[in-house]
């Protein structure tokens, strides 16, 4: 589930400029204390306020199999993607994952959401995957 969404992304959705299924979305891992500012308008701003993972084998991962499902029973649209696989990481303790709309670089890419739930365990060389079935994002009516 979206722990925290960025205002710039919500505005782009409302303007019709964001296409979850066809745009390029990427995941990055953050370590250490995480600072969330909903008004960060670029990935560069988010990274400047936080520490990105730096393990020798770490790399950002492009999201795959992005889908949108209309969920009438729960009055929402559910955004999903395939499990995000960062591969084997050594000496990292991811504390959050940033999802962003990749344009060309961090200065013009738009942060989508920050996820902190379920993070904080050391990787110790093991494969590190993140799965949020039907919960990457939800656009819903307020209760």
Secondary structure as the mmCIF struct_conf table of DSSP 4:
data_model
#
loop_
_struct_conf.conf_type_id
_struct_conf.id
_struct_conf.beg_label_comp_id
_struct_conf.beg_label_asym_id
_struct_conf.beg_label_seq_id
_struct_conf.end_label_comp_id
_struct_conf.end_label_asym_id
_struct_conf.end_label_seq_id
BEND BEND1 UNK A 3 UNK A 3
STRN STRN1 UNK A 4 UNK A 5
HELX_RH_AL_P HELX_RH_AL_P1 UNK A 7 UNK A 15
TURN_TY1_P TURN_TY1_P1 UNK A 16 UNK A 16
TURN_TY1_P TURN_TY1_P2 UNK A 20 UNK A 22
BEND BEND2 UNK A 23 UNK A 23
STRN STRN2 UNK A 25 UNK A 31
BEND BEND3 UNK A 32 UNK A 33
TURN_TY1_P TURN_TY1_P3 UNK A 38 UNK A 39
BEND BEND4 UNK A 42 UNK A 42
HELX_RH_AL_P HELX_RH_AL_P2 UNK A 43 UNK A 48
TURN_TY1_P TURN_TY1_P4 UNK A 49 UNK A 49
BEND BEND5 UNK A 50 UNK A 50
STRN STRN3 UNK A 51 UNK A 52
TURN_TY1_P TURN_TY1_P5 UNK A 56 UNK A 57
STRN STRN4 UNK A 61 UNK A 62
BEND BEND6 UNK A 65 UNK A 65
STRN STRN5 UNK A 67 UNK A 71
HELX_RH_3T_P HELX_RH_3T_P1 UNK A 72 UNK A 74
TURN_TY1_P TURN_TY1_P6 UNK A 75 UNK A 75
STRN STRN6 UNK A 76 UNK A 80
HELX_LH_PP_P HELX_LH_PP_P1 UNK A 82 UNK A 83
STRN STRN7 UNK A 84 UNK A 88
BEND BEND7 UNK A 90 UNK A 91
STRN STRN8 UNK A 94 UNK A 101
BEND BEND8 UNK A 103 UNK A 105
TURN_TY1_P TURN_TY1_P7 UNK A 106 UNK A 108
STRN STRN9 UNK A 110 UNK A 115
TURN_TY1_P TURN_TY1_P8 UNK A 117 UNK A 118
TURN_TY1_P TURN_TY1_P9 UNK A 124 UNK A 125
BEND BEND9 UNK A 126 UNK A 126
STRN STRN10 UNK A 127 UNK A 130
TURN_TY1_P TURN_TY1_P10 UNK A 133 UNK A 135
BEND BEND10 UNK A 136 UNK A 136
STRN STRN11 UNK A 137 UNK A 140
#
